[in-house]
């Protein structure tokens, strides 16, 4: 048995996964389970671009030269300082006969796995890019493995909107799955979303309601409360500091009448673990989507509170998550408007 | 609605949970849902004792004086430098009429929640302790809240054995629960335990087998392989470095014929997330019990590998976990022998 995760593309060191590799083989010929993309645009990770721009004092030509150097040396756009990459947009060029990916030649797609593990070759010297921004017009090719994640860009939604939705598409899909796993329980399912006014939070709230749950969005400020209330995406909206366990659990209980069946953490600040645990009913589930989550704080917190709750590491991959998230946005004009106003504000 | 987690015992700062509090109220009078314990012995956390012993250059009387000072000032044994506590053994003195805890007056018990959140008062000046070790004979009282975790010490097992089992009792209980959640699936359930020769690992392997799973224990050395093979606790034993994703997943697939339904991580070193994810079948579950688990490495790793696996933060609390773990040990002489040989080696 082989693992279709690109091990054959790893040049050095041998035997590691593509993300951990120093150098990948970006040859254009594809294996039976691979897909080749004709690249149109790279979206550099914000932290990566900032590091490069700072290093070169805003000299765009120097930034461009270093990006070309990184891609040429490593066979992928993997910033060795920040460890981050980004994603890309392109058109499917060729699909191997054994590829399980749901794409065909000619599809315009976005890759939803990091550039840090995607074999990439540039053929135009990035001539169309001034090195001054994260959006990089580019010609060349990239390779997707058997196990990869790619989404077809929809024709009915602006690419910027689709990309913003793809960026957080794991949250609504996993929330939907977990809420439905409680279907048939004696009590109606309730869902609390900490950080309910944000991108992942508003999609999680919407998915929870579409799955039949009664919901409360917990937000940090009166301004966010007004935004979320006006959008009408939650049955209740409460203001509380997600880092204050007593405040957040009291707010959830006041809104729902009891702790939540499912609590979804979408607040990207440290220290939200105990409030989420305390806000969740016995037998319930906490889904942690925030990268600021502390594993020991969650594990030891639940133990110290004698809380019989299931705690999930929010896996950003759920089969069909990109299509699911687009569908949530299509069905819910208010969440679409929220996303569009964020994009317009940029 | 109130949360029975001891908020009424918090003196300062007001409104935080007992573990976060600087000072608790350790009065002996109990509330309706509280339990008072007559203390016999404190087991100081190893990191806390080491810090105190080092600070005082091995002067036992000074260590004793500082422990008394901490408990007197804070109303709990919460080392302000290490942030850690320990646990205690004692006899149940009084049970409030509304306590949900499964204990009665006269039971000899061990507390399974940290001393950092347990109201505690000492009445004998720790006269029976020389300040030279983590085991502290003590007289006084401690308070348990409505939501707390306490286990009755069994009469048929040595206290040292029971305490060693209690220390890791969440692992077998949660493993059992997850394995049984897959019962009725088309495929027989298989379980891989990374770190299968250790305390939590050997109990997880045993619980998985008792729940009907076919198991593989992954260990780091030939010596551990021989120990685990001789004990006969797993259907297969494989040697691999759990930090090497390709090695560990290949070893699991070689042993089981396919990736595992459930993978349990009991290896307390960083970097085991990707191997565990890759060793797990699509639709399977990874349970992370190691405190060295990196939340972002798990979340981003699964996404990068397009792995549809459920990832659980190993909650150390499962109702009935202490009794369950003792029962596993009683039913499995080989795992009992493994624990007893570890205790004897100390």
Interface residues (C-beta under 8 A of the other chain):
Chain A: X1 X3 X5 X7 X15 X16 X17 X19 X112 X113 X114 X117 X147 X148 X149 X170 X244 X245 X246 X247 X249 X253 X258 X274 X278 X288 X291 X293 X294 X295 X296 X298 X299 X300 X302 X303 X304 X305 X306 X307 X308 X309 X310 X311 X312 X313 X314 X315 X316 X317 X318 X319
Chain B: X1 X3 X5 X7 X15 X16 X17 X19 X112 X113 X114 X117 X147 X148 X149 X170 X244 X245 X246 X247 X249 X253 X258 X274 X278 X288 X291 X293 X294 X295 X296 X298 X299 X300 X302 X303 X304 X305 X306 X307 X308 X309 X310 X311 X312 X313 X314 X315 X316 X317 X318 X319
